[in-house]
Amino acid sequence: MQRRFVPHLEELRKRIIFVLAFFLISLIGSLTFVNPLYHVLTKTAGNVPLAVLGPGDIVSIYFMIGGICALVFTTPFLFWQLWLFVSPGLQAKEKRYAAQLIAPITFMFLLGISFGYFLVFPEVYHFLQRLGHQTFRFFITATEYFSFMTNIVLPFGFFFELPVVVVFLTRIGILTPGVMRKFRRFAYFGCVVLGTLISPPELISHLSVTVPLILLYEFSIFLSAAAYRKRQQAEAWWREDKPAPRDEQRVATKNAQTDFSSLSSPENHSASAPVKHAPSAPVMEEPGVQEAGGIGLSSVEDRVLHLDEEANDSLGEADTFAHAQIEQEGTAFLTEHLEQGPAFARRPGIDLDVRE
């Protein structure tokens, strides 16, 4: 048991190392552009200067800004490495569907980050700023500012992954649009609660957060319905293109019966020629067994063996009733054409009770 998990743990360790290395490279690249990034990210603060409480805060702020940018750049790479880790254990259909969702996952994550940064975060920050000016002397540190921004913006990047996850689960048959419609009321309630918690206590602020989340859920239902219809059409085409297993058994049974009927007909008996075999050692035959009913005994034996082989082959494709019917026709054919039945029945492998 432990040996089977060792390769998976090694693969997981390799993927984690790749992600950490990519994050480190992104962090180093972001640190070289900290000053431009700082001016871009602090536009929301307006005229309120951000303070630092000590020299150590400057270093922490630099790394915080670089870490935020590196995290945004590393998240798509993290999804890709996660895909490389789980793809060997997926089926071909699941693997194909998951590969098609890598680009949408990245796009929706960046879209969620943009939504949180340009819409939600300014609304929340300005509301708290107005509230603080009315009662307190507003004073905020740069560390608190960037921590607050990260806690508001980053979750929206993951919230916007909902349509992609829904499409994937629908394509592999785990989720249906009917289930999402059934839980629509609970989803709406969750969106309202979430919008209330992360937005200022104003109607406009609540609507600016809650409505996009509800629209995101409805968009997920729409995509799930489209993916579900596509999967249903593919399954319907497969059923029309390939006959059912029971139909295949019926076709095999009918073909086998047709072959035996043509073999046991009198026309084929008179015109059939002995089956040629490879040269073998001469066999001493019993007296009076050379001919049976005008047909060579070797030819009759070959036909009987052929009937038995066909019956055995049809057992795996046809049902038991067809197999019994085939054996009955073969026995009738042997009984009808063997006049020296006891001599032939004494041969090894022949179990036939024919009276003289």
KEFIVO-357749 format. One record per residue (C-alpha): residue number from 1; y, x negated, z. Coordinates in steps of 0.05 Angstrom, whole numbers, padded with zeros to 5 digits. Layout:
BEGIN
NUM | Y | X | Z
...
//
This chain:
BEGIN
1 | 00000 | 00000 | 00000
2 | 00049 | -00055 | 00019
3 | 00032 | -00096 | -00043
4 | 00052 | -00038 | -00088
5 | 00121 | -00034 | -00056
6 | 00135 | -00108 | -00060
7 | 00154 | -00107 | -00135
8 | 00200 | -00047 | -00123
9 | 00234 | -00082 | -00065
10 | 00244 | -00144 | -00107
11 | 00274 | -00102 | -00163
12 | 00320 | -00066 | -00114
13 | 00342 | -00133 | -00085
14 | 00358 | -00159 | -00155
15 | 00400 | -00097 | -00171
16 | 00438 | -00102 | -00106
17 | 00454 | -00175 | -00119
18 | 00480 | -00156 | -00188
19 | 00525 | -00102 | -00159
20 | 00552 | -00149 | -00105
21 | 00565 | -00203 | -00157
22 | 00602 | -00155 | -00202
23 | 00643 | -00130 | -00142
24 | 00661 | -00201 | -00123
25 | 00683 | -00217 | -00194
26 | 00725 | -00153 | -00197
27 | 00755 | -00170 | -00129
28 | 00776 | -00239 | -00152
29 | 00806 | -00210 | -00215
30 | 00843 | -00157 | -00176
31 | 00872 | -00207 | -00127
32 | 00908 | -00242 | -00184
33 | 00945 | -00177 | -00199
34 | 00960 | -00154 | -00128
35 | 01036 | -00153 | -00135
36 | 01037 | -00107 | -00198
37 | 00983 | -00064 | -00167
38 | 01022 | -00058 | -00102
39 | 01084 | -00032 | -00137
40 | 01043 | 00018 | -00177
41 | 01004 | 00045 | -00117
42 | 01065 | 00050 | -00072
43 | 01107 | 00093 | -00118
44 | 01084 | 00155 | -00080
45 | 01115 | 00127 | -00016
46 | 01184 | 00134 | -00047
47 | 01242 | 00104 | -00009
48 | 01203 | 00095 | 00055
49 | 01186 | 00021 | 00064
50 | 01117 | 00003 | 00086
51 | 01114 | -00042 | 00147
52 | 01066 | -00095 | 00170
53 | 01052 | -00110 | 00243
54 | 01034 | -00183 | 00236
55 | 01017 | -00240 | 00188
56 | 00945 | -00220 | 00188
57 | 00962 | -00152 | 00160
58 | 00989 | -00184 | 00097
59 | 00922 | -00216 | 00082
60 | 00885 | -00151 | 00098
61 | 00932 | -00111 | 00053
62 | 00920 | -00159 | -00005
63 | 00845 | -00153 | 00003
64 | 00850 | -00078 | 00013
65 | 00887 | -00069 | -00053
66 | 00840 | -00115 | -00089
67 | 00780 | -00081 | -00057
68 | 00804 | -00012 | -00079
69 | 00811 | -00034 | -00151
70 | 00745 | -00072 | -00149
71 | 00710 | -00011 | -00120
72 | 00736 | 00033 | -00177
73 | 00713 | -00017 | -00229
74 | 00645 | -00029 | -00195
75 | 00625 | 00044 | -00187
76 | 00606 | 00054 | -00261
77 | 00568 | -00012 | -00258
78 | 00533 | 00013 | -00196
79 | 00510 | 00076 | -00232
80 | 00484 | 00033 | -00289
81 | 00444 | -00012 | -00242
82 | 00417 | 00049 | -00207
83 | 00394 | 00076 | -00274
84 | 00359 | 00010 | -00290
85 | 00323 | 00013 | -00223
86 | 00297 | 00085 | -00229
87 | 00285 | 00089 | -00304
88 | 00216 | 00056 | -00303
89 | 00190 | 00112 | -00258
90 | 00217 | 00168 | -00302
91 | 00181 | 00205 | -00357
92 | 00203 | 00196 | -00429
93 | 00242 | 00262 | -00430
94 | 00276 | 00247 | -00363
95 | 00292 | 00177 | -00386
96 | 00324 | 00202 | -00450
97 | 00366 | 00253 | -00415
98 | 00389 | 00205 | -00361
99 | 00409 | 00152 | -00412
100 | 00454 | 00203 | -00446
101 | 00492 | 00216 | -00381
102 | 00515 | 00145 | -00366
103 | 00580 | 00151 | -00405
104 | 00596 | 00221 | -00378
105 | 00584 | 00197 | -00307
106 | 00635 | 00141 | -00316
107 | 00686 | 00187 | -00349
108 | 00680 | 00242 | -00296
109 | 00687 | 00191 | -00240
110 | 00751 | 00163 | -00269
111 | 00776 | 00234 | -00281
112 | 00763 | 00252 | -00209
113 | 00800 | 00189 | -00185
114 | 00859 | 00207 | -00230
115 | 00859 | 00279 | -00204
116 | 00859 | 00256 | -00132
117 | 00912 | 00203 | -00142
118 | 00962 | 00239 | -00186
119 | 00955 | 00310 | -00159
120 | 00924 | 00315 | -00090
121 | 00949 | 00251 | -00056
122 | 01023 | 00260 | -00072
123 | 01022 | 00332 | -00048
124 | 00989 | 00314 | 00018
125 | 01032 | 00252 | 00030
126 | 01099 | 00285 | 00016
127 | 01081 | 00344 | 00060
128 | 01065 | 00297 | 00118
129 | 01128 | 00257 | 00104
130 | 01172 | 00319 | 00107
131 | 01137 | 00342 | 00170
132 | 01147 | 00275 | 00203
133 | 01222 | 00271 | 00186
134 | 01234 | 00338 | 00220
135 | 01207 | 00315 | 00288
136 | 01194 | 00241 | 00288
137 | 01222 | 00177 | 00261
138 | 01176 | 00166 | 00203
139 | 01145 | 00098 | 00206
140 | 01081 | 00079 | 00168
141 | 01045 | 00014 | 00158
142 | 01017 | -00010 | 00092
143 | 00947 | -00012 | 00122
144 | 00950 | 00061 | 00142
145 | 00980 | 00081 | 00075
146 | 00925 | 00050 | 00033
147 | 00870 | 00074 | 00081
148 | 00897 | 00145 | 00076
149 | 00901 | 00140 | 00000
150 | 00829 | 00116 | -00005
151 | 00803 | 00172 | 00040
152 | 00838 | 00224 | -00003
153 | 00827 | 00197 | -00073
154 | 00757 | 00167 | -00073
155 | 00718 | 00230 | -00054
156 | 00745 | 00266 | -00115
157 | 00712 | 00214 | -00159
158 | 00645 | 00236 | -00131
159 | 00663 | 00311 | -00131
160 | 00675 | 00308 | -00206
161 | 00604 | 00283 | -00217
162 | 00578 | 00353 | -00204
163 | 00576 | 00376 | -00278
164 | 00538 | 00314 | -00299
165 | 00487 | 00322 | -00243
166 | 00479 | 00396 | -00258
167 | 00466 | 00383 | -00332
168 | 00413 | 00331 | -00316
169 | 00377 | 00375 | -00266
170 | 00378 | 00433 | -00315
171 | 00350 | 00392 | -00371
172 | 00290 | 00369 | -00330
173 | 00277 | 00439 | -00305
174 | 00297 | 00433 | -00232
175 | 00360 | 00476 | -00235
176 | 00378 | 00538 | -00274
177 | 00446 | 00573 | -00285
178 | 00418 | 00634 | -00250
179 | 00411 | 00595 | -00185
180 | 00482 | 00570 | -00190
181 | 00508 | 00641 | -00203
182 | 00468 | 00665 | -00143
183 | 00502 | 00615 | -00097
184 | 00571 | 00624 | -00128
185 | 00600 | 00658 | -00067
186 | 00578 | 00602 | -00021
187 | 00606 | 00551 | -00070
188 | 00673 | 00586 | -00072
189 | 00675 | 00588 | 00004
190 | 00660 | 00513 | 00007
191 | 00715 | 00499 | -00043
192 | 00765 | 00539 | -00003
193 | 00746 | 00504 | 00062
194 | 00750 | 00436 | 00029
195 | 00817 | 00452 | -00003
196 | 00843 | 00475 | 00064
197 | 00821 | 00413 | 00101
198 | 00848 | 00361 | 00054
199 | 00912 | 00395 | 00032
200 | 00976 | 00413 | 00070
201 | 00980 | 00482 | 00101
202 | 01018 | 00512 | 00043
203 | 00994 | 00562 | -00007
204 | 01014 | 00520 | -00067
205 | 00979 | 00459 | -00039
206 | 00916 | 00499 | -00023
207 | 00915 | 00528 | -00093
208 | 00927 | 00460 | -00125
209 | 00863 | 00434 | -00094
210 | 00819 | 00496 | -00088
211 | 00829 | 00523 | -00159
212 | 00809 | 00458 | -00194
213 | 00746 | 00454 | -00151
214 | 00727 | 00526 | -00168
215 | 00741 | 00513 | -00242
216 | 00697 | 00451 | -00236
217 | 00640 | 00493 | -00208
218 | 00648 | 00545 | -00263
219 | 00649 | 00490 | -00315
220 | 00584 | 00465 | -00285
221 | 00553 | 00534 | -00293
222 | 00575 | 00536 | -00366
223 | 00544 | 00468 | -00380
224 | 00481 | 00488 | -00343
225 | 00474 | 00551 | -00385
226 | 00483 | 00511 | -00450
227 | 00432 | 00459 | -00428
228 | 00384 | 00515 | -00406
229 | 00389 | 00550 | -00474
230 | 00376 | 00485 | -00510
231 | 00315 | 00471 | -00468
232 | 00288 | 00542 | -00479
233 | 00297 | 00534 | -00554
234 | 00260 | 00468 | -00554
235 | 00203 | 00498 | -00515
236 | 00200 | 00559 | -00561
237 | 00198 | 00514 | -00623
238 | 00142 | 00474 | -00591
239 | 00101 | 00537 | -00578
240 | 00111 | 00561 | -00650
241 | 00095 | 00493 | -00680
242 | 00032 | 00479 | -00639
243 | -00021 | 00534 | -00629
244 | -00044 | 00551 | -00559
245 | -00108 | 00517 | -00533
246 | -00145 | 00583 | -00535
247 | -00127 | 00592 | -00608
248 | -00152 | 00522 | -00624
249 | -00219 | 00540 | -00591
250 | -00224 | 00603 | -00632
251 | -00210 | 00564 | -00696
252 | -00262 | 00511 | -00678
253 | -00313 | 00565 | -00662
254 | -00301 | 00601 | -00728
255 | -00308 | 00537 | -00768
256 | -00372 | 00518 | -00732
257 | -00402 | 00586 | -00744
258 | -00383 | 00583 | -00818
259 | -00416 | 00514 | -00825
260 | -00481 | 00537 | -00793
261 | -00482 | 00602 | -00833
262 | -00475 | 00563 | -00898
263 | -00528 | 00513 | -00875
264 | -00580 | 00566 | -00856
265 | -00570 | 00608 | -00919
266 | -00630 | 00611 | -00969
267 | -00587 | 00585 | -01026
268 | -00572 | 00521 | -00988
269 | -00644 | 00515 | -00965
270 | -00670 | 00512 | -01036
271 | -00615 | 00466 | -01061
272 | -00609 | 00420 | -01002
273 | -00631 | 00349 | -01010
274 | -00661 | 00305 | -00957
275 | -00611 | 00263 | -00918
276 | -00615 | 00190 | -00935
277 | -00626 | 00143 | -00877
278 | -00623 | 00069 | -00871
279 | -00689 | 00033 | -00883
280 | -00731 | 00031 | -00821
281 | -00802 | 00014 | -00800
282 | -00854 | 00062 | -00828
283 | -00877 | 00116 | -00780
284 | -00947 | 00144 | -00780
285 | -00942 | 00219 | -00790
286 | -00995 | 00268 | -00767
287 | -01038 | 00303 | -00819
288 | -01010 | 00367 | -00845
289 | -00939 | 00353 | -00823
290 | -00913 | 00328 | -00890
291 | -00888 | 00396 | -00914
292 | -00866 | 00457 | -00874
293 | -00848 | 00521 | -00911
294 | -00835 | 00483 | -00976
295 | -00783 | 00439 | -00943
296 | -00793 | 00366 | -00926
297 | -00804 | 00358 | -00851
298 | -00756 | 00299 | -00848
299 | -00703 | 00343 | -00880
300 | -00716 | 00398 | -00830
301 | -00713 | 00350 | -00773
302 | -00647 | 00321 | -00798
303 | -00618 | 00391 | -00803
304 | -00641 | 00409 | -00733
305 | -00610 | 00345 | -00706
306 | -00547 | 00360 | -00745
307 | -00545 | 00429 | -00715
308 | -00553 | 00401 | -00646
309 | -00498 | 00350 | -00656
310 | -00451 | 00405 | -00682
311 | -00468 | 00447 | -00621
312 | -00452 | 00390 | -00574
313 | -00387 | 00375 | -00610
314 | -00366 | 00447 | -00608
315 | -00378 | 00451 | -00533
316 | -00314 | 00413 | -00518
317 | -00273 | 00454 | -00566
318 | -00304 | 00523 | -00566
319 | -00326 | 00567 | -00509
320 | -00396 | 00573 | -00480
321 | -00412 | 00636 | -00518
322 | -00400 | 00602 | -00585
323 | -00444 | 00544 | -00564
324 | -00501 | 00590 | -00545
325 | -00494 | 00627 | -00611
326 | -00497 | 00562 | -00650
327 | -00560 | 00540 | -00614
328 | -00591 | 00608 | -00627
329 | -00579 | 00602 | -00701
330 | -00608 | 00533 | -00702
331 | -00671 | 00556 | -00665
332 | -00679 | 00615 | -00713
333 | -00673 | 00568 | -00772
334 | -00726 | 00522 | -00744
335 | -00774 | 00579 | -00727
336 | -00766 | 00610 | -00796
337 | -00781 | 00548 | -00837
338 | -00832 | 00511 | -00796
339 | -00903 | 00534 | -00810
340 | -00934 | 00477 | -00772
341 | -00892 | 00487 | -00710
342 | -00939 | 00458 | -00657
343 | -00946 | 00392 | -00695
344 | -00870 | 00386 | -00700
345 | -00860 | 00410 | -00629
346 | -00901 | 00353 | -00603
347 | -00850 | 00303 | -00627
348 | -00808 | 00270 | -00573
349 | -00744 | 00306 | -00556
350 | -00766 | 00374 | -00586
351 | -00775 | 00430 | -00536
352 | -00798 | 00490 | -00577
353 | -00852 | 00540 | -00560
354 | -00881 | 00562 | -00628
355 | -00949 | 00594 | -00629
356 | -00998 | 00581 | -00686
//
